[in-house]
Amino acid sequence: MITLNSHLENKGISQEAFKGMDAEAKAGLFNEVNEINQKAFKELSDKEGENSKAILEMSKQLASVQKEQFETLRESLKAMGLELQALKKGEGSASMENKSFSSVLRDALETNAESLKAMKTHNSKESVVMTIKAPAPMLNSTNVSGGNVPVEDRLEGFNTIPSRRVRFLDVLSKRATTSNVVSWVYQANKDGSAGQTAEGSKKNQIDFDIVVDNEAVKTTTAFIKVSTQMLDDITWIQSEINAELMRELLKAVEQGAYDGDGTGQNLNGIRTVASAFSAGSFANTIENANDVDVLTVAMNQIDLAEHDSANYIFMHPSDVTALKMVKVSATDRRYVERLALVAGQLSLDGTPIIPTTLVTQGEYLVGNFDLALLVTRMDVMIDIGLDADDFTKNLRTILAEWRGLSAVKNNDRTAFVKGVFATDKGALEVVPTP
């Protein structure tokens, strides 16, 4: 015959642990005690004649155990009933706010299933300690980790750093070549002129030199190194790298075509070979000279050089903004009528003004850009390969390359005029009388 206390001791369960169990767990332990005692009682009953006194004693003990079981379970059930009533009234304890105790216990039992199974199989008296976390209010700040829940709403596209729009190359005349050098023949040192001739007189003679000039093809490059993991893991990364390389490469070509000095591997820029501003007959004749006056005289300079009129003006955006605010005079606050703004495009006497940070603030370039050439030997090529120790570092090199040149034939260079507004306004301004 065993008692509950002896059974708990055999199972390694303390009195404190037993008191903390719910009614269902306590009942299970009592059932185990009852089964053991009933088996012993049956064995005595089979030998009733020999053990009548022992049977009587065991019956009393069984009654005592059952009474203890009843009292213990009644207290547990009473406590459970009070807790349920409190929950019904909305007064549940913090441990039951979000998850029932039985659910928490079931989770703990599932977590420790293997240990419990081992105890049963090996008749172990060691206890399994289960820590049951008391449920608490669930908050984003405390209960969400390792990412965003719900998943963030990712805006489409890739937000790139603002970059200068390539506009200068758009207005140049395009030509392709299969050679490393592009040459041209131009007329120089012209003497004599045509005219009327009297009878018996010598006719008018003209002569000139024939000169060959050339420009060599230059190579412009840019590359980015990227890991193979990034190329594999980010689906759009290669297209964005290609776009970035293309932008930066074309900006470098544009910069060289605009003001490259032509030395070494540098392109020979249009501004480099353009004619400097000349006030000519307008020197010191204009009162309150402004930027409009400078551009007008510059375009006249191109006309005087016997070229077709200028078709584009390139200026810094801030200078274009200032130009929009130019007034007729210090006393006449009307805007200059020869400046026209149509659909966002500003023009002077019909010649479009292109704003771009390619041009240094305070400077300008005016010209007939049909006479400027952008010659391409190899179109922009983007290639992916291995460079140096890329193979051992899981890297790939993405290379962009362009081969070509920019050129203005010698006799066409007077079709372009460059200048500085502040200097050129001073050349036009009337000299004050002493």
C-alpha positions, 0 to 999 in steps of 0.5 A: 500500500502506498500513499500520495506522498510516497508516490510523489517521492518515488517520482521525484516531485516535490510538495511545492511542485504538486501544489502548483499543478492543476486539477487534471495533473493532480488527478493523474497522479492520484489515479496512478496511486489508486491503480497501484493500491487497487492491484495490491488490494486485489492480490490480498483479496485473492487470499481472503482467508489468510489475509482478512485482517490485512484486507480490512486495514488496506480498505481503511487506507484506501478510504483515507487516500481517496478522501485526501484525493477528493479534498485536494481535487476539490480545492484545485477545482474551486480555484479554477472555478474562481479564476474562470469567473474572474476571466468572465468578468474581465478580471483575469490575471496577467498570466491569462491575458493572451493565452490560457494556462492549459495552452501554455502547459501543452506547449511546454509538454510538447517542448519537453516530450522527449525528456518525459518519454525518456523518464517513462522508458527508463523509469527515471526518478529525475524531474523535468523542469519546465519554465512556463512564460507568463503571457503578456500584452503583445507589442510591436516593440517587444514581440516582433523581431528579425524583420518587419511584420507585416512586410514593408511596402517596397516602392518600385524602382531604384532611387539613383543619385541625381546626375547631369542629363547628357544634352550636349552630345545630342546636338552634335553631328554624328558619324561612324568610322572604322579607322583609328584616325579621322582626317580632313582636307581644308583650304588655307591661306587664300589669296586674290579675289574674283572681279571685273576685268578690262579688255586686254588686262590681266584677269584676276588670280586666286590661289590657296593652300590645301592642308590635311589635319586629323584627330585620333580616336580616343578611348573612354572607359569606366568599370565597377567591381561587384560580387557574384553573390550580389549579381545572383541575389539581387535580380535588378543589380546588373541592369542598374550597374549597366545604367550607371556605367552608361550614364557616367561614361557618356558624361565623360564623353560629353565633358571631353567633347565640350572642353577637352584640351586634345592632349594625350588621351583627351578629346578635343573639345568644341569650346577649346577650338571655338573663337573667343568673343569679340566686341568688334564695332560694338565695343564700348557702345552699349549702355547698361550692357547685359547678358542678352547684349553679349549673346546677341553680339556673339551670334552676330560674330558668327554671321560676320564669319559667313557661317549659317546662324547659330542654332544653340546657346549653352549656359549654366542653369543659374545664368539661364534663370538670371537671363529670364529676369533681365529687364530692358533697363534700370528704369524700364522694368519690362522684360526683354521681348526678344527672349521667348519662353515657350513650353519651358524652352527659352530662346533668344531671337529664336535660338534655343538656350540649353541649360546644363551644369556642363557649362561653368557658371558665368560662361557661355558657348554659342554656335552652329552645332551642325558643324561639330562632329562626334565620330564613333569608332566603337559604340558603348560596349558593356562587358563582364569579365574577370580582372586580376584576383576577381576569380579568387574573391568571387568578384566580377568586373563590369566594364563600359567602353567607348571609342571615338573623337570629337572634331570641328574642321579648321574653317568651321571653328569660327562658327562657335563663340565662347566667352565670359559674361562679366568680361564681355559685358565690360567690353560692350559697356560705354566708357564713362566720360571723364 
